[in-house]
Amino acid sequence: MRALLALTGLTMTVMLAVPGALPAHAADPDWSLVPDGAPAGRPEAAPSERPRPTEPQDTGYRPGQKALSGPARVVRERRLDARTLDVLISSPSVGRMLPVRLLLPEGWSKGARRTWPVLYLLHGGADDYTSWTRMTDVAAHTADLDAIVVMPEAGRAGNYTDWHNGGRGGRPAWETFHTYEVRRLLEVGYRAGTRRAVAGLSMGAYGAVKYAARHPGMFRFAGAYSGILATTLPGIPAVIMNAQASEKQDPLALWGHPKRDKRVWAANDPLTLAANLKGVRLYLSSGTNSFNGPLDAPGSPWHPAHLGEPLSAYTGKALSTRLKRLGIPHTLHLYGNGTHTWPYWTREFKRSYPMIRKALGA
């Protein structure tokens, strides 16, 4: 492990790993609206499944534009199909217009008298809010889930954090965007309830466990697929700072200097915050090495991002040990060979799915 941690030049892509080591997919560039009920390139929905037709309103706002002054608010919607609704949020915390994708349950409407549980799915680094629906069959797999599935934008290297910025704080404040702005807007305007689960891959795996630990009582389940789950272990700060630098970010802007600002690092470390995970159903998983496994095509090329697996195992074992000492039940699935790619994350999501359903009561 010591030799592995020394390879920080190679591991700088770990927390920013791309699906299958391919270039990051750009989000929908024009956010063109589609009338409700239209398939938007997907199979036509049955008439009984189509939303009531409405005239789409193009406000002109696009992802990435500067946020409006004032509080967070939804500035645009687009319906992609019978279940998929994208909302665009003007976020003062991040300072930009940020998209969030929703998969809606059967019977959902803004005017419903009931609310629905919520499953948050967090994307990895160097990717975006479309990744779960683009790379997996999550829409089909959750078709009968009586809950709202929420996939928010989190930036290519946001690390699910309100950035330290040399002690000044301020933008980007991704944690505030997700745990306050998105959450509250969905509760106020989209019938989201208070039973919540969160899961993510790679950078999003870290975000899922960190959010559950930093906000006790907010989530009933946290699932982490191939994520760094202990940020202050020997060697890990260098990996994280190299990852930030690889995305042309100031490595010290996230949490400051690992030694001089150790309190900031500790405040964002799931291992340090492990006691707060009491009462949360936990599923932690990763491979233990960077070798091709049963879900990799024969002859698949090796990529440095695959070193995310042994690093995830290293930090996952440490967190598991701490959880055991605290008497906190959890599932740790270390599956040996397997790369830092979507086939494994999809499999692990499906393995943990019964725990998600139970936590949501759905």
N, C-alpha and C positions, 0 to 999 in steps of 0.2 A: 504493500500500500504506500509506503514511503516513496518508492521509486515512481509509482503512478502519480502521486501528488506533485512530484518534481516536473512532470510533463505539462506545466501550466500553459506553455505555448500551444500545445495541442488541445488542451481541455478548455480553452477559452470559449469554445462554442457550446459547452455542455448545457448551460442554462439557457442558451439561445438556439438549441438544437432544432433543425428543420426536419419536417417529415421525410423520412427516407433519404435524408441528406441532400434534398433537392433545394433549389433556390426558393426563397419565400414567395408565396402566392400573394399577389396584390389584391386588396379588397376591391369590390365592385367600384370602378372609378367614377361612374356618372350617377349612381343611385337613381336611375330612371324608375319612375313609378309605374306599376302595373295595376290596372283596374281590379278590384276585388273579384275573385272568382277566376281570373285568367291564370293559365298554368305557368307563365314565365319560364318556358322551356322545359317544364316538368310535365309528367303525364297529367292529362286532364282529370280533374276531380269529378266524382259522380255528382249529379245535380243536388242530391240531398246533402252532400258534404260542402258545397260551395257557400262561402259567406254571402250575405245579402249584398248585391251590387251597389257600389257607391262611386261617385265621381272622385278620382284621386286629385289631391291638391298638391301641386308642386310649389313648395315654399321657396325653392332655390337654394336651400342650405345643403351642404355636402360634408361628408366626413373630413375631418382635418382642418376645417375652417376655424377661425378664431371664435371663441365662445362669446355669446352676447353678454352684456352687462346684466347684473341681477342674479337671482337664484337659479339653480339647476332646473331645467324644464325640457320636455319633449318638444322638438321643433318640427319634426317630420315623421311620417310613417310610410311604410310601403309593405303591401301584402304580396308575398311571393307565391303562396299557394294556400290551400285550405287551412294548413296548420302554421305556416311560417310567416311571422310578422317581424319586420325590422323596424326599430325605432331609433331615431337620431336625437341624442341628448346634448344640449348645450351645457357643458360642465365647467363651472368656475374653478373647481378643484384642479382640473388638468389644464384649463384654459383653451379647450378645443371642442369642436363638435364631434361626438363619439358615438359610434353605432353599437347597438345591442340587438342580438337576434333572439327571438322568442319562438319556441315550439309550444303551441297552445293545445290544451286538452279538449276533448269532445265536450260540447255544450258551453264552452267559454264565451263570454261576452263582457264588455265593459259594464253593462248594466245588470249583470247577474247579482242576485241577492247573496250568493255564497262567495267564499274565497277559495283559492286553491293552494296546496303546498307548492314549494318552489325547489327545483334542483338547479344549482348553478354549476356550469361546466366551464372551466378556465383553460385557456389555450396556452401553448408553450411559447418560448421566445422566438423571435424572427418570424412570427406568424400573426394571425389576426382572428377576429371574432367569427369568421366563416369556417375555421378549420375543422370543427367537430362535424358540421354538416357536410363539408367538402370531402373529408377524408374517411368518414365512417358512415355506418347505417344507423346512426343514433335516432334519426327521425322515425324510421321503421321500428326500431327496437323499443322506442318509448311510445308507440302509437296508442297503446291501451293504458298508459300511465295517467292517472287522474291528478296531474300536477303540471305546472308551468315549468318548462325547461328554459333556462336563461343563459345565454352565451355572450358575455360582454367583451368589448374591446379592452385590451390591457397594455397595448404598446409592444414594440419589438423587444424592449429591454426595460420595461417598467418595473418588473420584479414585485408587483403587488405591494407597493410601498409608497408612503408619503415621504418624498425624498428629503434628506437632511440638508443638502445645499449649504454646507459650511456652517450649519447652525441657524441659518435664516429660515429654513422650512420653505413653505410655498409650493409652487408648481414644479413638477407634476405631483399631484397627491392622488395616486391611483387607489390606495386603500380607502380613502374618503369617498372617491367616486363610486367604488363598488359597494362598500358596506353601508354607506349613507345615501348618496344621491340616487344610484340605481335602485337600491332597495326601497327607499321611500317613494320614489316615483311609481314603481310597480305596485306598491301597496295602495297608494292613493288613487291611481288611475287605471290599473290593469288587473285588479282583483287578486293580487298576490297576498298570500296568508303569512303566518308566522312560523309554520313548520318548514324548516329549511334543511337542505343537504348541499354539500359542495364537493366537487371532485375536479381534478386537473392532472395534466401530464407535464413532465419536465418542469419548466418555470411555473406552470400552473399547479403542479403537484405541491411545490413549495407554498404557493399562494393559498391553496386549500387548507393545508394543515396550519399555516401561520394565521389565517383569518379565524379559524376555529379556536386557536389558542389565545389570540389577542382580543377576541370578542366572546367571552364565555356566555353560553346560552343562546347564541345566535344560530348555531348549526347543530343538528342532531347527528349528522354523519359527515365525515371528511375522508375522501379517498385520494390517495397520492400514488400516481403511476410514474415511476422513474424520476423522482425529484430529489433535490438536495434538501434534507430535512434537519440539518444541524449546521448552521452557518458559521459557528465559531470554532469548530474542531480544527486541529492543526492542518494547515495546507488549504483549507476551504476558502478563507478570505481571498487568497491570491487567485484562486479559480474564479471567484465571483467578480473580482475587480478586472481580471483579464477579459471576462465575458462582456463587461460593460465597455471596456476599451475597444473591443472588436466591433461594437455598434457605434463607435465614435462618440461615446459618452465619457464624461469625466469620471474616472473610477472612484473618486472620493465623494462625488455628489450624492450617491445613493445613501450610504450610512456613515460617511466620514472615514477617518483612519481607523483601522482595526484595533490599534492600541490606544491612541489618544481619545478615540470616541467609542471605547468598548461598551459603554452603557447603551449607546444607540444600537450597536451590533447585537447586544444581548436582548434588547427590546424587540428585535425582529428575528430572534432565533427560536424556532420551535422547540429545540432541546431545552433551552433555558425556561421556556414558558410551558413546559410539558404538564405541570400540575393543573393548568387551566383546561386540559383536555378531558378531565373527569366528566363522565356522562355523555361523551361523544363517541358514537360508534366509529371505529377507525379501521381503515384498510390501507396498508402500506405495501408496495410491491416494487420490484425491479429485478433485472438480471444481476448476476454477480461478476460477470466479466464482459468483455467487448466482442466476444466471438459470435459468429452467426449461429442461430438456433433453428428450431423446427419450423418457424414461421417465415424464415428468410429463403428467398429463391436461391437455388443452387448457383454458386458462382457470384453471388452478390458482392460488390466491391466494399471494402472496409472504409469507414469514414471516422475521423477523430471524434465526431459527436457520439459515437458508440461508447467512448470512455465515460459517458454519463452513467452507464449502468453500474460499473464497480464503485463509482463515486456515490451513486444513490444508495447502493448496498451498504457502503461504509457509514454513511450518515443514518440510514434507516436502522441499522443494527444498533447504533448508539442511542437513537431515540427509543427503540424497542426496549433496550436495557433499562433506560430511565423510566419508561412507562411501567415496566414490571416492578421496579423498586417502589413506584408510587401506587401499585395495585390497580392500575388502569387497564382493563381488558382491551385487546386490539388484535388484529390479524396482520401478521408479517409474512408475505409471500415472496421469498427469494427463489427465483426459478432457474438459476444457473445460466446456461447459454441463452443469448437473446440480445438483439441490437436495440439501439435507442430510436425505435421507429414505430409507426402507427399500428402495425398488426399486433404488437404486444400490448400497446396501450388499450386498443380496442378489446382485446381478450381480457385484460385485467378489469376494464370497466364492466364487462359483462359478468365476470366472476363476482364482482362486488355489487352487482345490480340488485340481488335479493336483499342485501343489507340496506341499500338505498331505499327500496320500496318499503321495507319495514320501518325505517326511520321516518319516512314521510307519512306513513299510515295510508299509503296509496296502493 
